[in-house]
Amino acid sequence: MNREDIICSCMDITKGEVEDAINQKKLTSVEQVQDETEAGTVCGACVDDIYQLLEEINGKV
């Protein structure tokens, strides 16, 4: 998945936007990502992808 790929189709949020929020704000939970980006707040289909990004960036959460 590239940074430009949409991770949250409901809110039209890219993987790169989520990665940047995690890195810049030192986010450690799906809920923090949701609060910061609104990704995963509508249908929830991308929550697993968000969790996976958190693990990749922060190590096992």
C-alpha positions in Angstrom: 0.0 0.0 0.0 1.4 3.4 -1.0 1.1 6.6 1.0 -1.4 8.0 -1.5 -3.7 5.0 -1.2 -7.0 5.7 0.6 -7.2 3.8 3.9 -10.5 5.3 5.0 -12.9 5.5 2.1 -15.7 7.0 4.2 -13.6 10.1 5.1 -11.3 10.0 2.0 -8.2 9.7 4.2 -4.9 8.3 2.8 -2.4 6.0 4.4 0.1 8.8 4.4 -2.2 11.1 6.4 -2.7 8.4 9.0 1.1 7.7 9.1 1.9 11.4 9.5 -0.6 11.8 12.3 0.8 8.8 14.2 4.4 10.0 13.8 3.9 13.7 14.4 1.5 13.4 17.3 3.0 10.2 18.8 -0.3 8.4 18.6 -0.5 5.0 20.2 -4.2 3.9 19.9 -6.9 3.6 17.2 -9.0 6.0 19.2 -6.3 8.6 19.1 -6.0 8.2 15.4 -9.8 8.5 15.0 -9.8 11.7 17.1 -6.9 13.2 15.1 -7.9 12.2 11.6 -11.5 11.0 11.7 -10.4 7.8 10.0 -12.4 4.8 11.2 -15.2 6.9 12.7 -18.0 6.1 10.2 -18.2 2.4 9.2 -15.1 1.1 11.0 -13.9 -1.0 8.1 -10.5 0.5 8.2 -9.9 0.1 11.9 -7.8 -3.1 11.4 -5.7 -1.2 8.9 -5.2 1.7 11.3 -4.2 -0.8 14.1 -1.7 -2.4 11.7 -0.1 0.9 10.9 0.2 1.7 14.6 2.0 -1.7 15.1 4.3 -1.0 12.1 5.2 2.5 13.3 5.3 2.0 17.1 6.1 -1.7 17.3 3.6 -4.0 19.0 0.9 -1.9 20.7 
